[in-house]
């Protein structure tokens, strides 16, 4: 029997897919049974619907009470969850309200007075409204922590624990993420009652695309210009990650100066700026979106061909979490790392357990191909002359000609 048959008729009639994802098959029955859950499942494996559908089956829209709380670490993820809920609750009396930073708090307070059935928000704004007595935590019967590895980190742990401690007696707690460390699992379990542990591996998913892991050796100072070149490859749609916001802002300034089809996403941006950047990326105006890990948390972007590690991640969990954003729903993808000399040892460590060895690539003739320095050496002299590690200065208005050089940055 399909787990969708466990849901009410309204939800069954709205189900648009041929089959459920593995995480949905395991989480939906468990949530309907009221169990506390710690679930780990790859990015793009269907986690949102795995907890949203049981919540919608459980809540009563006719009751003027906020019955479920979903916490997300970023504004974008919170907004995406709200969009999913609104899609599934259209035509019903179930209501949802997003409570995120960067939005008008007075307006949010007014909407809370109407007792939305479900609240979705970020930790800071939720805490602010709960402490002011505007968000009635004691009425909440289900608490979901999406991207729990972030929400249960030391930065948010005390605040998030207060949401759980002040929720209704006997509340159901569900935590989900693509990666869960032993420390986070222990923290989660202390807040729960006999939690069910669910772990879905990439190979367990119904549809898994072929993902190639590759790297290109590049000097740190040349990474920004290489990103610019990659953004001119026809058909490329890449989500690029940097480790800190300072590097992101520096790259943003240089790329804007060159009118590159690249946008950025970071915590210092206003809500309107973030939306504009995401819209430009989603509609194809920009080919690459550069973000920090936190800013990109939970982003659901269809059709990603590449995940680009501009900086080698600090942990293996980061590498896997970022990389899982391509190769989704059966589509093929590539995970490309811009590898500087000082990061080679760390990169080899993170990729040691991959099913296949990462492929080295080089930039030549306006594209990436498999190979190394020897590949260039074997080319005819006429071609070798056109391949250089130096690049003459181009003005801001010069157009991209697919040249095979790196600009030396100061």
N, C-alpha and C positions, 0 to 999 in steps of 0.2 A: 504494500500500500504506500502511496506517495505521502510524504509528510504534509504536503499542502492540504490533503484531505482532513487533517486534524484541525485546520483553521475554519473560521466561520464562512458561510456561503458567500458573503460579500467579497472577502479576500480571495477565496477560491476563484471567483468569476473574474477577478482582476489579474490573476496570475498569467503573465504573458510568455513564459519561457517553456521550452520543451521539457526540461528536467531541472532538478534542483542541484545546486553545488554541494560539495561534500560537507562544508561547514554548516550549511542550512539543514542538511539531513540530520546532523547530529545536534545542533543547537536548538532548533525549533521544538522538537519533542521535550527536550530537557527544560527549556524555559516555560513551556506550557505546564509542565509538572511542578513548576515553582522552585526549581533547584538553583542554587548559586553556582556560577560558572566562571572558570578561568579558561579562555579560549585563545589559542594561538593558530593563526592561519595566514598564508601569504597575502600580500597586497593584491587586490583585485579578485579575491576568491569568493566574494559575496557576503562578507561579514555584516554589512549594514542591514541588509534585508533579513539576515539570520536573527538579529535581535529586534528589528523594527516590527516584523510581522507578528511575533508572539505578543509584543506590547500592544499592538493594535487589536489583537484578538482578545486581550485581557481587559483593556480599559473600557470605561463606560462614558461616552460623550455626553450623555444626558445628565450626568452627575457634575455639579458645579464644584469641581475639586481637581487640583493638579495631582495626577496620579503617577506620572513617570518623569524621571529626570535623566537626560542624556548629557554627559559632560565630554567635551572635546577640547584638545589643547590649542586649536587655532580657529580663527574666525571663519576661514574658508571651509574647513571641515564641518563646523557647526552649521553653516549655511547650506552645505550640500545635504546634510542629514535632514534639515528642515524641508528642503525641496523634495526629497524622497518621501517623507511623511505626507506632505501636502498632496503629492501625486496619488498616494495610496488612500488618502482620506477624503478625496474629492467626492462630494455627494453624500457625505456622512456628517454626523454632528460632533465628530472628534476634532478638536482644535489643537494647534501647536503654536508656540511662541519661541522665537530665538532671543537669547539674552547674551549679547556679545559686547565686548569693549569696542569703542569707536562709534557706537550708535547712541542716540539720544536716550539717556536713562529715564528722564521724566516720561517720555512716551512709552518706554517699556513698563514702567510702574503702572501707568494707566491701563495697559493691556493685561497686566497681571491681576488687576482688580476684577477682570472678567473670568478669572479662573480657567486658563487654558488647560486642556486635558494633559498635554505633554509639553515639557519645557526642555529646550536644547540650548546649551550655553558654554561659555568659556569660564575657567575657574575664577578669574579676577572679578568679572561682572556678577557672576552667580554669588560669590562670597559677599560682595558689596550689598546686593539686594537682600540676601538672607540675613545679614547682620542688621540691616535696617528694618527687618520684619516684614518686608514686602513679598518675599518668596517664602511660603509656608512649607518648610521642609517636613514637618511632622505629618503632613498629609500624603507624602510621596511613598508609594508602595514598591516601585521598581527603580533602581539606580543602575545606569549603564555607564561604564568608563570606556570610551572608545580611544584607542591608542594609549592603553593603560601604562605602557612602559614610560611614556612621558608624564602622564598624570600622577603616577605613583613614585616618580623620582623625587629627590629631596626638595626640589624647587616647589612642587605643588602638594606634596604628600599630606601635610597638616591640614591644609584647606580642604582637600578632597575627602580626607577622613572625617572632617566635620560634617560634610554633606551626608555621609553614610550614617554617622552616629546620631544625627538629628532627624533622620527619616523615620517613617512609621515603624512601630515594633513589628518584627517578622518580615521586614522588607526583603525583597529579592535583589541580590547584587550580581551583576554580570560585568566582567572585564574582558576586553578583547584587544588584540594587537597582532601585528605581523611577526613581531619578535618579543619574547618574554624571557628575561634573565631569571636565574634562580633567586636573586635578591628580590626582584619585583614579584615573583610568584609567592615568596614567603610573606611579603608585605600584604599582598592581596588576600592570602588565606587567613591572616590574622583578623581581617575585617569581615570574614564570611563564615557561613555555617556549612561544614562538610561539602566544600565546593567540588563540583565535577570538573576534572581536568580534560580538556579537549585539545588535541594537537593535530593539525592537518599539514601534511608535507606537500610540497609542490607536485610530486608524482601522484598524490592522492586526488588531485583536482580532476574534474571531468574533462576539461580542455586545457592543455598546456602547450603554448607555442614553443618553437625552438628559439632559444636565446643564446647568442654568441657573446662570449666575454672577450674583449680585446683591449689593447693598450697602444698608445703611441708615445714614444719617448720625446720629451719636449722640455726646453728650459723653462723655469718658472716664469721668467719675464716674457716668454712668448705665448703663454696660455691664452691671454686675452685675444691676441690676433688670430690664433688658431680657432677660437670660438667664432670669431667673425667669419672666417673662411668656411667653417662647417655650416654656418647659417645660410650659406648660399648654395648648398647642395640641394638639388631638386628632390622633393619628396621627403626630406628629413624633417621630423618633428621630435625635438629633443628636450628632455627635462634635465637641466644641468645643476649639479650641486656643488656649493662651496662650503667650507667649514666655518667661516665667520663672516659677519656682516660687513666688517671693514673691507675685506677683499671684494665682497659683492659690490659695495658702493664704488670702489675704485674702478672695477670693471664696467659698471654701469655708466660712469662718466666717460670713459674712453670709447665705449661702444656707441653711445649716443652721439659723440662727436663725429664718429664715422658713419652715422645714419644706418647702422646695422639692423637687420630684421630680428632683433633680440629684445625681450622684455625681462624685467626682474620682479621678484616678489620678496619682500622682507618686512619685519615687524615695525619698522619706522614709517611705513607707508600708511596713508589714510585709507579708510574703507573704499572711497570712490576710486582712488589710485589703484588699489589692489584689484578691484573689479575691472577697471579699464585694461590693466595688464593681462588678466586672465582672459577677458573677452578677445583681446588682440591675438593671443596665442591660440585660443580655441577656434577662431574663425580664419586662421591662417595668415594673418597680417605679419605675425612674428613666427619664425621657425624654431627658435630656442627660448625657453623660459629658464632663467637662472634663479635659484632660490637656496635658502638655508634649509636644513632638515625640518626645523620647527615650522617655518612658513609653508612648506610643501606637505605637511602632514595631512594624510587623508584625501588629498586632491584626487578627484576622479576625472582624469583626462583621457578621453578615448583616442585611439589611433597613435599612441606614442611609438615611434620607431626606435628611438634611442634614449637610454639613460646615460648621462655623461658625468663621470666623476671628475670635476675640475680639480678638486683636492681629494687625495686618497682619504677615505673615512677613518675616523679615530678608532672605531671598533668593528669587529666582524658583523655584529648585529646591524650597524649602520650600513655596511656594504650590502648586506642581503636585503635590508628594508628598501634602500634606494633602488637596488637592481630589480626588485620585484615589480616595479612599476611598468616595465615593458614585458612583452610576451604574454599579455593578458588575454583571456577569453579565446585562446587558440591562435592568436596572432603571433608571428615571429617578431623578434626584436634583437637589439644589440646593446650591450653594456660596455661603453667605451671609457677608459680611464686615461686622462692626460697625465702621464707619468714622468715626474721629475726625478733626477738622480737620487735625491735624499729620501724619496719615498719608496724606492724599489724594494727594499727589504720588507717593509710593512705590507706592500701590495702582494708580494709573493706569499706572505703569511696568510692574508685574507683569502687568497684564491687557491690555496693548497688543496682544499677539500672539494673544489668544483668537479663535476663529472668529467669535464675535458679541460685540457690546458688552454689558458688564454692565448689568443692569437695576437702577434705583434703586427702593427700596421705602420705605414708611412704616408705622408702627404705628397702626392705627385700628380701633376697635370690636372690640378683642380679637383682631386678626389682622394679618398682613402683607399689604399690597396694593401693586401697582405704583403709583408716584407720588412726588411731592415736596411741598414746602411749598405750592405753588400748588394741588395737589390738595385740600389741606385748605381753602384759601381759597375754593374753588368749592363746597364743601358748604353745605347749608342752615344757617342760624344755629342752629337747634336742635341740630344735630350738632356744629358748631364749638365750641359752649359745652362740650361734653363731652370735647373733645380739648385737653389741656393739657400743658405741660412741667413742671408742678408737681403734687405729689401730697400730700394730707393724710396725716399719720402714721397708720399702722395698727399695731395691736398684733401681737405674735407669733401670737396665736391667730385673727387675722382670716383669713377664707378668701378665695381668689382669686375675684374677681367679673368677670374679663375687662375691667377698666377700661382706659382708653386713655391712661394717664399714666405718666410716669417719676418715680420717687422720687429726689429730690436727696440724694445721699450726702455725708456729712461726711468 
